[in-house]
């Protein structure tokens, strides 16, 4: 097996294993090489990282190096997860459009609605972990926003 560092035309780097150097070229010709980050099939061997065939007797020092590479790619997400995150981000954006931003008054507003002092409405705002826990203990449903969100009063 040979591992190649590959990169796509979008600048993503990833590595892939091939049976042989010719298997890599063959898959490339057939358009079977696809970037796992963006799906681009404009994939070539990454510059600056010459492909080194891993021979049986060269395996000894390979695992440590490969672990390092994996760590450095920690920010990359498999396409399925990326798609799910995008879907989630869209849903969250839709929800926020129908929701009122209450900032630091989140806990206060949530309680007011829960105890019937205010009409129920969808709100979002700031709560620290303790506030969120207190609300949950009082039986008030709160959920963290899963996608980073910039509060309107912090945009500049
Ligand atoms: Zn890519």
py3Dmol code that shows the C-alpha trace and the ligand (Angstrom):
import py3Dmol

protein = """\
ATOM      1  CA  UNK A   1       0.000   0.000   0.000  1.00  0.00           C
ATOM      2  CA  UNK A   2       1.083   3.571  -0.663  1.00  0.00           C
ATOM      3  CA  UNK A   3      -0.169   6.627   1.148  1.00  0.00           C
ATOM      4  CA  UNK A   4      -0.285   9.868  -0.766  1.00  0.00           C
ATOM      5  CA  UNK A   5      -0.892  13.325   0.563  1.00  0.00           C
ATOM      6  CA  UNK A   6      -3.433  14.736  -1.840  1.00  0.00           C
ATOM      7  CA  UNK A   7      -4.926  18.154  -2.259  1.00  0.00           C
ATOM      8  CA  UNK A   8      -7.974  19.403  -4.157  1.00  0.00           C
ATOM      9  CA  UNK A   9      -8.407  22.599  -6.152  1.00  0.00           C
ATOM     10  CA  UNK A  10     -10.075  24.089  -3.074  1.00  0.00           C
ATOM     11  CA  UNK A  11      -6.831  23.747  -1.134  1.00  0.00           C
ATOM     12  CA  UNK A  12      -7.928  20.898   1.143  1.00  0.00           C
ATOM     13  CA  UNK A  13      -5.294  18.382   2.046  1.00  0.00           C
ATOM     14  CA  UNK A  14      -6.022  14.794   2.840  1.00  0.00           C
ATOM     15  CA  UNK A  15      -4.354  11.456   2.539  1.00  0.00           C
ATOM     16  CA  UNK A  16      -5.426   8.348   0.751  1.00  0.00           C
ATOM     17  CA  UNK A  17      -4.127   4.833   0.462  1.00  0.00           C
ATOM     18  CA  UNK A  18      -3.562   3.099  -2.847  1.00  0.00           C
ATOM     19  CA  UNK A  19      -2.561  -0.398  -3.818  1.00  0.00           C
ATOM     20  CA  UNK A  20       0.158   1.037  -6.009  1.00  0.00           C
ATOM     21  CA  UNK A  21       1.250   4.220  -7.687  1.00  0.00           C
ATOM     22  CA  UNK A  22      -0.498   3.113 -10.882  1.00  0.00           C
ATOM     23  CA  UNK A  23      -3.730   2.466  -8.956  1.00  0.00           C
ATOM     24  CA  UNK A  24      -3.609   6.116  -7.870  1.00  0.00           C
ATOM     25  CA  UNK A  25      -3.149   7.269 -11.468  1.00  0.00           C
ATOM     26  CA  UNK A  26      -5.862   4.928 -12.713  1.00  0.00           C
ATOM     27  CA  UNK A  27      -8.404   6.163 -10.144  1.00  0.00           C
ATOM     28  CA  UNK A  28      -7.496   9.728 -11.019  1.00  0.00           C
ATOM     29  CA  UNK A  29      -8.130   9.102 -14.700  1.00  0.00           C
ATOM     30  CA  UNK A  30     -11.524   7.600 -13.897  1.00  0.00           C
ATOM     31  CA  UNK A  31     -12.462  10.597 -11.757  1.00  0.00           C
ATOM     32  CA  UNK A  32     -12.680   8.383  -8.676  1.00  0.00           C
ATOM     33  CA  UNK A  33     -10.464  10.615  -6.578  1.00  0.00           C
ATOM     34  CA  UNK A  34     -12.717  12.951  -4.660  1.00  0.00           C
ATOM     35  CA  UNK A  35     -11.878  15.403  -1.911  1.00  0.00           C
ATOM     36  CA  UNK A  36     -13.577  14.206   1.316  1.00  0.00           C
ATOM     37  CA  UNK A  37     -14.008  17.827   2.432  1.00  0.00           C
ATOM     38  CA  UNK A  38     -15.710  19.448  -0.548  1.00  0.00           C
ATOM     39  CA  UNK A  39     -16.318  16.657  -3.044  1.00  0.00           C
ATOM     40  CA  UNK A  40     -14.105  18.184  -5.727  1.00  0.00           C
ATOM     41  CA  UNK A  41     -12.653  15.669  -8.148  1.00  0.00           C
ATOM     42  CA  UNK A  42      -9.831  18.060  -9.060  1.00  0.00           C
ATOM     43  CA  UNK A  43      -7.459  16.126  -6.883  1.00  0.00           C
ATOM     44  CA  UNK A  44      -3.708  15.870  -7.242  1.00  0.00           C
ATOM     45  CA  UNK A  45      -0.765  14.906  -5.137  1.00  0.00           C
ATOM     46  CA  UNK A  46      -0.188  17.684  -2.648  1.00  0.00           C
ATOM     47  CA  UNK A  47       2.815  19.864  -3.359  1.00  0.00           C
ATOM     48  CA  UNK A  48       5.573  19.961  -0.745  1.00  0.00           C
ATOM     49  CA  UNK A  49       4.876  16.390   0.340  1.00  0.00           C
ATOM     50  CA  UNK A  50       6.627  13.996  -1.997  1.00  0.00           C
ATOM     51  CA  UNK A  51       4.917  10.641  -2.138  1.00  0.00           C
ATOM     52  CA  UNK A  52       6.975   8.004  -0.416  1.00  0.00           C
ATOM     53  CA  UNK A  53       6.062   4.404  -1.016  1.00  0.00           C
ATOM     54  CA  UNK A  54       5.636   2.591   2.294  1.00  0.00           C
ATOM     55  CA  UNK A  55       7.445  -0.686   1.943  1.00  0.00           C
ATOM     56  CA  UNK A  56       7.058  -3.545   4.365  1.00  0.00           C
ATOM     57  CA  UNK A  57      10.400  -2.879   6.000  1.00  0.00           C
ATOM     58  CA  UNK A  58       9.731   0.863   6.340  1.00  0.00           C
ATOM     59  CA  UNK A  59       6.560   0.429   8.381  1.00  0.00           C
ATOM     60  CA  UNK A  60       8.311   0.584  11.747  1.00  0.00           C
ATOM     61  CA  UNK A  61       8.434   4.372  11.973  1.00  0.00           C
ATOM     62  CA  UNK A  62       5.259   4.975   9.980  1.00  0.00           C
ATOM     63  CA  UNK A  63       2.540   4.792  12.676  1.00  0.00           C
ATOM     64  CA  UNK A  64       3.875   7.664  14.808  1.00  0.00           C
ATOM     65  CA  UNK A  65       4.080   9.924  11.796  1.00  0.00           C
ATOM     66  CA  UNK A  66       0.584   9.006  10.648  1.00  0.00           C
ATOM     67  CA  UNK A  67      -0.865   9.800  14.066  1.00  0.00           C
ATOM     68  CA  UNK A  68       0.593  13.278  13.861  1.00  0.00           C
ATOM     69  CA  UNK A  69      -0.946  13.806  10.466  1.00  0.00           C
ATOM     70  CA  UNK A  70      -4.323  12.698  11.752  1.00  0.00           C
ATOM     71  CA  UNK A  71      -4.163  15.206  14.586  1.00  0.00           C
ATOM     72  CA  UNK A  72      -3.279  18.013  12.233  1.00  0.00           C
ATOM     73  CA  UNK A  73      -6.364  17.185  10.203  1.00  0.00           C
ATOM     74  CA  UNK A  74      -8.592  17.372  13.281  1.00  0.00           C
ATOM     75  CA  UNK A  75     -10.581  20.281  11.863  1.00  0.00           C
ATOM     76  CA  UNK A  76     -11.804  18.360   8.841  1.00  0.00           C
ATOM     77  CA  UNK A  77     -15.271  16.850   8.915  1.00  0.00           C
ATOM     78  CA  UNK A  78     -16.536  13.918   6.869  1.00  0.00           C
ATOM     79  CA  UNK A  79     -18.978  15.112   4.161  1.00  0.00           C
ATOM     80  CA  UNK A  80     -22.019  13.500   5.827  1.00  0.00           C
ATOM     81  CA  UNK A  81     -21.367  15.342   9.099  1.00  0.00           C
ATOM     82  CA  UNK A  82     -20.630  18.576   7.277  1.00  0.00           C
ATOM     83  CA  UNK A  83     -23.948  18.250   5.466  1.00  0.00           C
ATOM     84  CA  UNK A  84     -25.774  17.591   8.720  1.00  0.00           C
ATOM     85  CA  UNK A  85     -24.135  20.643  10.303  1.00  0.00           C
ATOM     86  CA  UNK A  86     -25.165  22.801   7.362  1.00  0.00           C
ATOM     87  CA  UNK A  87     -28.731  21.534   7.639  1.00  0.00           C
ATOM     88  CA  UNK A  88     -28.671  22.254  11.353  1.00  0.00           C
ATOM     89  CA  UNK A  89     -27.270  25.727  10.751  1.00  0.00           C
ATOM     90  CA  UNK A  90     -30.093  26.450   8.288  1.00  0.00           C
ATOM     91  CA  UNK A  91     -32.735  25.154  10.712  1.00  0.00           C
ATOM     92  CA  UNK A  92     -31.253  27.207  13.503  1.00  0.00           C
ATOM     93  CA  UNK A  93     -31.210  30.315  11.329  1.00  0.00           C
ATOM     94  CA  UNK A  94     -34.898  29.731  10.442  1.00  0.00           C
ATOM     95  CA  UNK A  95     -35.788  29.244  14.101  1.00  0.00           C
ATOM     96  CA  UNK A  96     -33.926  32.346  15.180  1.00  0.00           C
ATOM     97  CA  UNK A  97     -35.847  34.407  12.631  1.00  0.00           C
ATOM     98  CA  UNK A  98     -39.072  33.543  14.502  1.00  0.00           C
ATOM     99  CA  UNK A  99     -37.445  33.981  17.854  1.00  0.00           C
ATOM    100  CA  UNK A 100     -36.907  37.132  19.883  1.00  0.00           C
ATOM    101  CA  UNK A 101     -33.449  37.923  21.115  1.00  0.00           C
ATOM    102  CA  UNK A 102     -33.579  38.791  24.806  1.00  0.00           C
ATOM    103  CA  UNK A 103     -29.853  38.861  25.569  1.00  0.00           C
ATOM    104  CA  UNK A 104     -29.024  38.732  29.275  1.00  0.00           C
ATOM    105  CA  UNK A 105     -32.699  38.642  30.210  1.00  0.00           C
ATOM    106  CA  UNK A 106     -32.993  35.068  28.905  1.00  0.00           C
ATOM    107  CA  UNK A 107     -33.429  33.378  32.297  1.00  0.00           C
ATOM    108  CA  UNK A 108     -35.809  36.093  33.517  1.00  0.00           C
ATOM    109  CA  UNK A 109     -37.946  35.983  30.342  1.00  0.00           C
ATOM    110  CA  UNK A 110     -38.024  32.174  30.337  1.00  0.00           C
ATOM    111  CA  UNK A 111     -39.302  32.156  33.923  1.00  0.00           C
ATOM    112  CA  UNK A 112     -41.883  34.869  33.230  1.00  0.00           C
ATOM    113  CA  UNK A 113     -43.323  32.767  30.404  1.00  0.00           C
ATOM    114  CA  UNK A 114     -43.111  29.540  32.370  1.00  0.00           C
ATOM    115  CA  UNK A 115     -45.000  30.972  35.321  1.00  0.00           C
ATOM    116  CA  UNK A 116     -47.597  32.581  33.076  1.00  0.00           C
ATOM    117  CA  UNK A 117     -46.531  36.172  33.695  1.00  0.00           C
ATOM    118  CA  UNK A 118     -45.937  36.587  29.979  1.00  0.00           C
ATOM    119  CA  UNK A 119     -47.298  35.059  26.804  1.00  0.00           C
ATOM    120  CA  UNK A 120     -45.256  32.150  25.570  1.00  0.00           C
ATOM    121  CA  UNK A 121     -42.963  32.942  22.704  1.00  0.00           C
ATOM    122  CA  UNK A 122     -39.797  31.649  21.210  1.00  0.00           C
ATOM    123  CA  UNK A 123     -36.817  33.476  22.642  1.00  0.00           C
ATOM    124  CA  UNK A 124     -33.093  33.116  22.563  1.00  0.00           C
ATOM    125  CA  UNK A 125     -30.444  34.832  24.571  1.00  0.00           C
ATOM    126  CA  UNK A 126     -27.604  34.366  26.970  1.00  0.00           C
ATOM    127  CA  UNK A 127     -27.517  32.013  29.894  1.00  0.00           C
ATOM    128  CA  UNK A 128     -24.531  30.564  31.607  1.00  0.00           C
ATOM    129  CA  UNK A 129     -24.331  26.904  32.534  1.00  0.00           C
ATOM    130  CA  UNK A 130     -25.716  27.491  36.028  1.00  0.00           C
ATOM    131  CA  UNK A 131     -28.663  29.551  34.800  1.00  0.00           C
ATOM    132  CA  UNK A 132     -29.472  26.909  32.206  1.00  0.00           C
ATOM    133  CA  UNK A 133     -29.318  24.185  34.853  1.00  0.00           C
ATOM    134  CA  UNK A 134     -31.549  26.164  37.218  1.00  0.00           C
ATOM    135  CA  UNK A 135     -34.106  26.671  34.460  1.00  0.00           C
ATOM    136  CA  UNK A 136     -34.090  22.975  33.601  1.00  0.00           C
ATOM    137  CA  UNK A 137     -34.545  22.110  37.287  1.00  0.00           C
ATOM    138  CA  UNK A 138     -37.600  24.344  37.374  1.00  0.00           C
ATOM    139  CA  UNK A 139     -38.973  22.366  34.442  1.00  0.00           C
ATOM    140  CA  UNK A 140     -38.273  25.050  31.873  1.00  0.00           C
ATOM    141  CA  UNK A 141     -37.087  23.700  28.575  1.00  0.00           C
ATOM    142  CA  UNK A 142     -33.915  25.330  27.359  1.00  0.00           C
ATOM    143  CA  UNK A 143     -31.596  24.075  24.693  1.00  0.00           C
ATOM    144  CA  UNK A 144     -28.177  25.297  23.735  1.00  0.00           C
ATOM    145  CA  UNK A 145     -27.756  26.658  20.242  1.00  0.00           C
ATOM    146  CA  UNK A 146     -25.636  24.134  18.439  1.00  0.00           C
ATOM    147  CA  UNK A 147     -24.155  26.441  15.876  1.00  0.00           C
ATOM    148  CA  UNK A 148     -22.118  29.456  16.985  1.00  0.00           C
ATOM    149  CA  UNK A 149     -24.382  32.466  16.982  1.00  0.00           C
ATOM    150  CA  UNK A 150     -23.432  36.132  17.154  1.00  0.00           C
ATOM    151  CA  UNK A 151     -25.823  38.049  19.395  1.00  0.00           C
ATOM    152  CA  UNK A 152     -27.225  41.146  17.641  1.00  0.00           C
ATOM    153  CA  UNK A 153     -25.784  43.419  20.343  1.00  0.00           C
ATOM    154  CA  UNK A 154     -22.283  42.123  19.698  1.00  0.00           C
ATOM    155  CA  UNK A 155     -22.127  42.566  15.955  1.00  0.00           C
ATOM    156  CA  UNK A 156     -20.057  45.467  14.807  1.00  0.00           C
TER     157      UNK A 156
END
"""
ligand_1 = """\
1
ZN
Zn -11.650 19.990 -1.220
"""
view = py3Dmol.view(width=600, height=400)
view.addModel(protein, "pdb")
view.setStyle({"model": 0}, {"cartoon": {"style": "trace"}})
view.addModel(ligand_1, "xyz")
view.setStyle({"model": 1}, {"stick": {}})
view.zoomTo()
view.show()
